[in-house]
Amino acid sequence: MEAFELGDRNGPRARMQFTASDESGTRLDLSRGYRAVEVDTPSSQKLRDLGSFRRDIEMAQVFCDQLLEQGLDSIKSARHPHLALWIAALTTYGRAFKTGVRVTELPTVELLGEEETRWHHYLLNLRDKHVAHAVNDNEHATVIAFLTDSAFARRSISRVGLSHIELQPTDDEARALTNLCTTVLADLNRRMRALEGVIAKELIAMGEEAVYALSDLVVPSYDRENVAKRRKGTSPSRPTRRSPKASR
Protein backbone atom coordinates (compact mmCIF):
# COMPACT_ATOMS: atom_id res chain seq x y z
CA MET A 1 0.00 0.00 0.00
CA GLU A 2 1.28 3.46 -0.88
CA ALA A 3 2.53 5.43 2.12
CA PHE A 4 0.29 8.18 3.47
CA GLU A 5 2.22 11.43 3.32
CA LEU A 6 1.98 15.17 3.07
CA GLY A 7 0.90 16.14 -0.44
CA ASP A 8 1.09 19.37 -2.40
CA ARG A 9 1.74 22.30 -0.07
CA ASN A 10 0.15 24.56 -2.68
CA GLY A 11 -3.30 23.38 -1.71
CA PRO A 12 -5.97 25.88 -0.59
CA ARG A 13 -4.81 28.30 2.11
CA ALA A 14 -7.76 30.46 3.08
CA ARG A 15 -8.45 32.35 6.28
CA MET A 16 -12.12 31.58 6.68
CA GLN A 17 -14.47 34.00 8.37
CA PHE A 18 -17.94 33.34 9.69
CA THR A 19 -20.52 35.87 10.79
CA ALA A 20 -23.51 35.58 13.10
CA SER A 21 -25.72 35.53 10.01
CA ASP A 22 -24.14 32.36 8.66
CA GLU A 23 -26.22 29.25 9.17
CA SER A 24 -24.57 27.10 11.83
CA GLY A 25 -23.93 23.49 10.95
CA THR A 26 -23.48 24.21 7.24
CA ARG A 27 -20.77 22.12 5.58
CA LEU A 28 -18.18 24.12 3.68
CA ASP A 29 -18.07 23.25 -0.01
CA LEU A 30 -14.63 24.18 -1.33
CA SER A 31 -15.61 23.15 -4.87
CA ARG A 32 -11.98 22.59 -5.86
CA GLY A 33 -11.50 18.90 -5.32
CA TYR A 34 -10.73 19.31 -1.62
CA ARG A 35 -12.42 18.58 1.69
CA ALA A 36 -11.87 20.69 4.80
CA VAL A 37 -11.94 18.61 7.99
CA GLU A 38 -11.76 19.67 11.62
CA VAL A 39 -8.46 18.71 13.27
CA ASP A 40 -7.70 18.33 16.98
CA THR A 41 -4.23 16.87 17.34
CA PRO A 42 -1.99 17.48 20.39
CA SER A 43 -0.60 20.67 18.84
CA SER A 44 -3.90 22.05 17.55
CA GLN A 45 -4.68 24.11 20.66
CA LYS A 46 -1.37 25.94 20.31
CA LEU A 47 -2.22 26.88 16.72
CA ARG A 48 -5.69 28.05 17.73
CA ASP A 49 -4.19 30.23 20.46
CA LEU A 50 -1.57 31.71 18.15
CA GLY A 51 -4.32 32.52 15.66
CA SER A 52 -6.20 34.32 18.41
CA PHE A 53 -3.09 36.31 19.36
CA ARG A 54 -2.56 37.17 15.69
CA ARG A 55 -6.12 38.42 15.41
CA ASP A 56 -5.54 40.80 18.34
CA ILE A 57 -2.32 42.20 16.91
CA GLU A 58 -3.68 42.48 13.38
CA MET A 59 -6.71 44.46 14.54
CA ALA A 60 -4.54 46.70 16.73
CA GLN A 61 -2.48 47.56 13.65
CA VAL A 62 -5.57 48.12 11.50
CA PHE A 63 -7.03 50.55 14.05
CA CYS A 64 -3.73 52.36 14.55
CA ASP A 65 -2.98 52.67 10.82
CA GLN A 66 -6.46 54.08 10.25
CA LEU A 67 -5.88 56.65 12.99
CA LEU A 68 -2.60 57.71 11.38
CA GLU A 69 -4.32 57.93 8.00
CA GLN A 70 -7.01 60.17 9.45
CA GLY A 71 -4.33 62.30 11.09
CA LEU A 72 -4.02 62.94 14.81
CA ASP A 73 -4.37 66.67 14.18
CA SER A 74 -8.00 65.90 13.30
CA ILE A 75 -8.70 65.22 16.99
CA LYS A 76 -9.99 68.57 18.19
CA SER A 77 -11.64 67.49 21.43
CA ALA A 78 -11.80 64.68 24.01
CA ARG A 79 -15.07 63.57 22.40
CA HIS A 80 -13.74 63.12 18.89
CA PRO A 81 -14.74 59.74 17.37
CA HIS A 82 -11.21 59.13 16.03
CA LEU A 83 -10.16 58.52 19.63
CA ALA A 84 -12.10 55.25 19.43
CA LEU A 85 -9.45 53.95 17.04
CA TRP A 86 -6.69 54.64 19.57
CA ILE A 87 -8.64 53.08 22.43
CA ALA A 88 -9.38 50.00 20.31
CA ALA A 89 -5.74 49.73 19.18
CA LEU A 90 -4.37 49.86 22.73
CA THR A 91 -7.02 47.44 23.99
CA THR A 92 -6.46 44.75 21.38
CA TYR A 93 -2.66 45.07 21.50
CA GLY A 94 -2.64 44.73 25.28
CA ARG A 95 -5.02 41.76 25.20
CA ALA A 96 -2.48 39.71 23.27
CA PHE A 97 -0.04 39.97 26.18
CA LYS A 98 -2.44 39.06 28.99
CA THR A 99 -2.92 35.58 30.40
CA GLY A 100 -6.39 34.07 30.14
CA VAL A 101 -8.00 31.00 28.61
CA ARG A 102 -5.31 30.83 25.92
CA VAL A 103 -2.75 28.30 27.14
CA THR A 104 0.00 28.83 24.58
CA GLU A 105 2.91 31.04 25.60
CA LEU A 106 2.30 34.70 24.92
CA PRO A 107 3.82 36.46 21.90
CA THR A 108 7.52 36.79 22.63
CA VAL A 109 9.04 40.21 23.28
CA GLU A 110 12.64 38.97 23.42
CA LEU A 111 12.93 39.70 19.70
CA LEU A 112 12.25 43.41 20.30
CA GLY A 113 15.11 45.90 20.30
CA GLU A 114 15.85 48.15 23.28
CA GLU A 115 13.78 51.06 21.99
CA GLU A 116 10.92 48.77 20.93
CA THR A 117 10.91 47.16 24.38
CA ARG A 118 10.57 50.56 26.06
CA TRP A 119 7.66 51.45 23.80
CA HIS A 120 6.06 48.04 24.36
CA HIS A 121 6.01 48.40 28.16
CA TYR A 122 4.97 52.05 27.96
CA LEU A 123 1.99 51.24 25.70
CA LEU A 124 0.91 48.30 27.86
CA ASN A 125 0.94 50.54 30.92
CA LEU A 126 -0.96 53.20 29.01
CA ARG A 127 -3.56 50.60 28.13
CA ASP A 128 -3.77 49.23 31.68
CA LYS A 129 -3.82 52.57 33.51
CA HIS A 130 -5.60 54.86 31.08
CA VAL A 131 -7.88 52.77 28.86
CA ALA A 132 -8.81 49.68 30.88
CA HIS A 133 -9.34 51.51 34.18
CA ALA A 134 -10.82 54.87 35.06
CA VAL A 135 -9.58 57.65 37.34
CA ASN A 136 -5.79 57.50 37.22
CA ASP A 137 -2.69 59.62 36.73
CA ASN A 138 -3.38 59.92 33.01
CA GLU A 139 -6.43 62.08 33.56
CA HIS A 140 -7.02 64.93 35.94
CA ALA A 141 -10.33 66.40 37.07
CA THR A 142 -10.57 69.60 39.12
CA VAL A 143 -13.71 71.17 40.53
CA ILE A 144 -13.49 74.93 40.04
CA ALA A 145 -15.44 77.98 41.14
CA PHE A 146 -15.55 81.29 39.28
CA LEU A 147 -15.48 84.29 41.64
CA THR A 148 -16.10 87.90 40.91
CA ASP A 149 -12.84 89.83 41.04
CA SER A 150 -13.54 93.50 40.48
CA ALA A 151 -13.50 96.63 42.59
CA PHE A 152 -16.86 97.48 41.06
CA ALA A 153 -18.66 94.22 41.89
CA ARG A 154 -19.69 92.60 45.12
CA ARG A 155 -17.76 89.44 45.98
CA SER A 156 -19.76 86.37 44.95
CA ILE A 157 -19.56 82.90 43.44
CA SER A 158 -20.51 83.28 39.81
CA ARG A 159 -20.69 79.57 39.02
CA VAL A 160 -19.19 76.16 39.81
CA GLY A 161 -17.76 73.91 37.13
CA LEU A 162 -15.30 71.17 36.28
CA SER A 163 -11.99 71.09 34.47
CA HIS A 164 -11.11 67.68 33.01
CA ILE A 165 -7.76 67.01 31.33
CA GLU A 166 -6.64 63.68 29.86
CA LEU A 167 -3.90 62.30 27.66
CA GLN A 168 -4.39 62.32 23.91
CA PRO A 169 -2.41 60.05 21.56
CA THR A 170 0.69 61.42 19.90
CA ASP A 171 2.04 60.65 16.46
CA ASP A 172 5.11 58.98 18.04
CA GLU A 173 2.93 56.70 20.16
CA ALA A 174 0.75 55.64 17.23
CA ARG A 175 3.73 54.95 14.96
CA ALA A 176 5.50 53.00 17.71
CA LEU A 177 2.42 50.83 18.19
CA THR A 178 1.97 49.97 14.52
CA ASN A 179 5.70 49.21 14.18
CA LEU A 180 5.50 46.88 17.19
CA CYS A 181 2.55 45.11 15.58
CA THR A 182 4.60 44.48 12.43
CA THR A 183 7.42 42.91 14.45
CA VAL A 184 5.14 40.75 16.61
CA LEU A 185 3.03 39.60 13.64
CA ALA A 186 6.12 38.40 11.78
CA ASP A 187 7.06 36.21 14.75
CA LEU A 188 3.51 34.90 15.22
CA ASN A 189 3.28 33.96 11.55
CA ARG A 190 6.64 32.18 11.79
CA ARG A 191 5.49 30.20 14.82
CA MET A 192 2.20 29.33 13.15
CA ARG A 193 3.88 28.04 9.99
CA ALA A 194 6.15 25.86 12.12
CA LEU A 195 3.16 24.47 14.04
CA GLU A 196 1.30 23.72 10.82
CA GLY A 197 4.20 21.45 9.88
CA VAL A 198 4.04 19.74 13.28
CA ILE A 199 0.29 19.17 12.96
CA ALA A 200 0.74 17.76 9.46
CA LYS A 201 3.13 15.16 10.89
CA GLU A 202 0.65 14.36 13.67
CA LEU A 203 -2.03 13.75 11.04
CA ILE A 204 0.29 11.50 9.05
CA ALA A 205 0.94 9.50 12.22
CA MET A 206 -2.82 8.97 12.60
CA GLY A 207 -2.95 7.16 9.27
CA GLU A 208 -4.90 7.72 6.08
CA GLU A 209 -8.10 6.02 7.21
CA ALA A 210 -8.34 7.97 10.47
CA VAL A 211 -7.63 11.32 8.79
CA TYR A 212 -10.23 10.80 6.07
CA ALA A 213 -12.75 9.79 8.73
CA LEU A 214 -12.47 13.21 10.41
CA SER A 215 -15.60 15.34 10.41
CA ASP A 216 -16.10 17.94 7.71
CA LEU A 217 -15.54 21.53 8.77
CA VAL A 218 -18.86 23.26 9.32
CA VAL A 219 -19.91 26.77 10.29
CA PRO A 220 -19.77 26.78 14.13
CA SER A 221 -22.82 27.45 16.26
CA TYR A 222 -23.13 30.82 17.97
CA ASP A 223 -25.18 31.26 21.14
CA ARG A 224 -25.66 34.94 21.93
CA GLU A 225 -27.12 34.16 25.36
CA ASN A 226 -23.81 32.68 26.51
CA VAL A 227 -21.60 35.54 25.31
CA ALA A 228 -21.93 37.69 28.43
CA LYS A 229 -21.72 34.81 30.89
CA ARG A 230 -18.60 34.63 33.06
CA ARG A 231 -16.32 31.73 32.28
CA LYS A 232 -16.12 29.08 34.96
CA GLY A 233 -13.25 29.62 37.34
CA THR A 234 -12.81 33.31 36.59
CA SER A 235 -12.88 35.85 39.36
CA PRO A 236 -14.74 39.17 39.23
CA SER A 237 -12.05 40.86 41.34
CA ARG A 238 -9.51 43.15 39.73
CA PRO A 239 -5.76 42.67 40.15
CA THR A 240 -4.12 45.19 42.45
CA ARG A 241 -0.55 44.91 41.16
CA ARG A 242 0.43 47.72 38.84
CA SER A 243 3.53 47.73 36.68
CA PRO A 244 5.72 50.82 36.73
CA LYS A 245 5.56 52.99 33.66
CA ALA A 246 8.59 52.61 31.44
CA SER A 247 10.53 55.71 30.55
CA ARG A 248 10.79 56.73 26.94
N, C-alpha and C positions, 0 to 999 in steps of 0.2 A: 504494500500500500504506500502511496506517495506521502512523504512527510508533510505534516501540517506546519506551515511557516508563515512569516509575515510577507504579505504580497506587495503590490505596487504602493509605494508611499505617496504617489500622486493622486490617490483616491480623494473623494470629497472631503474638504475641510471647511465646514461652515459653522459659524457661531450662531446657533439657533436662538431665537427670541420668541417667547410666548407672552401674550397679553391676557388680561382677565376676560376678554371677550372671546378668546379661543375656546372651543368646545373641549372640555377635559375628556381624556380617554380616547382621543382621536389618534389613530396610527399615522405616523409620518410616511408619506409616499415620496421617496426620493426620485423616482421615475428615471433613474440612470443606471439601472442594473445593480443597485446596491440595496442592502437592508441596514437600517440603523437599529442596534440593539442596546439595551441598558446593561451597563457593566458595573460590577461591584467587587472588584478584586481587592487584595490587601492594601494596595496603594491608591485605590480610587478616592478615598476620603481626602488624602493629601491633595490630589488634583482638584477636587471640588473646592477645598479651602483656598488653594492658590487662585482659582478662578474667581472666588469671592473677593479676595484681596485685590486682584487685578481690576475688578469692577469698581471698587472704591477709588483706586488711584486713577483709573481712566476718567471717571466722572469728575474727580477733583480737578484734573487737568482741563477737561472740557469747560467746566464752570469758570476756572481761572483764565483760560485763554479767551473766553467770551467777554469777561470783564475787561481784560487788556484791550480787546478789540473795540469795545464800547468807549474805552478811555476813562481813567479814574478822575480826570478833570470834569467828567459829566456829573459826578456826584456832588450836588450842590447843597444837600441837607442830610440829616441823620435819618430821614424817612424816604430816601431815594430808593427805588426798586432795584437798582443795580447792586446795592449792598447785599441783596439776597444771593447773588452769585458768589460773593466773597464768603458769606456765612456758610453756604453749601459747600464751597471748595475746602474750607478749613475743616468742616464737619466730616466730610467723606475721607479726606486725607488722614485725619486723626483716627478715624474708625479702623483703618487698616493696621494701626499699630497698637490696638487695644486687645487684651485677652477677652475671650468670650466663648461661644460654643464652637468656634473654629479651633481645631486641635493641632493643626500644622503650625510649625514655628513661624513667627511673624516675619514679614519682609525684612531682610537683613539691612542694617545701616552701616555695617563694617566697610562696605564698598564706597561709602561717601567720603569725599575729601574733607579736610579740616573746616573749610568755609561752609561747605554743604552741611556738615554735621551741626555747626552752630545754628544755621538757619533751620534745620530740621527740628532741633530742640526748642528753638524760639517759637516756631509756628505751632508746635504741639502745645506748648504752654499757652500761647495765645488762644488756641482752640479751647483748651481746658478751662482757662480762667476768664475768658471774655465771651466766648460763644456758648459753651455748654452750661455755664453757670452765671447767674445774675449777681449784681452788686459786688464789685471787686475793684481792684486798683486800676483797671483799665477804663473805668467810667467814674465820673464824679458828679454828684448832685448836691446842690447847695440851695437851701431855702433863703430867699432874700426879701427884704422889705425896702420899699422906696419911701424916703422921708422928704418932706419939704425942707429946703435949705436956702432960704432967702430972708433978707432983712425986712422984706415987705410982706411976708406971709407968716401966719401962725404955724408953729411947729405941729406937725401931724403926720400920721402914717397914710401915705397916699394909696398904696396897695401892697399886697404880699404876692410873691411869685416864686418861681423855681428856675434855677440855672442848671442845665444838665449838659455835661461835656463827656464825650466818649471817643475812643480811638477810631480813626478811619483808616482803611487800607492805603498803603503807599505803593508806588510803582515798583520799588525794590522788593517789597514783600511779595507782591503778586508774581513777579518774574522769578524770584527765588523758589516759590512754590511750584510753578509749572516746570522749572528746570529739575527740581527734585523728583517730580512725577516721572519725567523722562528717564531719569537714572533708575528709579525703583522699578518702573515698568519693564525696562530691558532685562533686569535681573529676574523678575517674576516670569517673563516669557521664557527665559533660558531654563529656569527651574521646571516650568510646565512642559517644555519640549523634552527635557530629560525624563520626567515622570511618564510621559506618554510612551516613551520607549520601554520603561520598566513595566508598565501595564500591558503593553503588547506582548512582552515575554511571559507575563503571568497568564495571559489568555492562551498563548501557545502551549503552556504547561498544562492547561485544563484539557486540551485535546479538541480536535475538530468537532466531534459530536456534541460535546458539552457547550462549546461556543455557539454553534448553530442552533442549539436548543434555547439560548437566552431569549428573553422576552423582547418583542419589538418596542422601540422607543415610542412613547405616546405623550401627548400633551398632558402635563401633570394637573391634578385637581387643585383647586384654589378655594379655600374656605375663608371667606371674609370674617366670619364670626370669631375665628380663632386668632386673627391677626393681632388684636390688642391684648390677648391674654398673656400673662406673665409665664415665662418658661419655668418648668419645674426646677427647683433648686436654686433659683435666682433670688437675690435679696433686694428689697426695696430701699435699703439704706445706701447712702452715698459714701464713697471713700473720703477719708479725712486727710490723707497724705497728699501734699502738694509739692510738685517738683519745682526747684528754683528756676527762675527764668535765665536762659542763657544769654550772655552778652553778645552783641553783634560787633 
